[in-house]
């Protein structure tokens, strides 16, 4: 359905929907682990051990999610033909009068 949404609402709105869908699916395992951490009794596993384990899992999850979203984003950029947008030289604001310069921060205009 993302292609239908893209055709109807455009890429910007569809990317927001795609990101929210991606994050919702990505958070489900973390929520499951957090719930298990909260309901596990202290006599079974000390809460400090579970807290440290949850922290490690969240750190790894954050790194993996960043990479996974970059791959997903690149997939949809290629699928919707957005890979040449910066090459076309489209101005963000056509009313701009002045000189375009390369940014010293990100090397784009």
Secondary structure, DSSP 8 states (H G I E B T S, - for coil): -HHHHHHHH-HHHHHHHHHHHHHHHHHHHHHHHHHHHHHS-TTTS-HHHHHHHHHHHHHHHHHHHHHHHHHHHHHHHHHTT-TTHHHHT--SSTT--S-----TTTS--
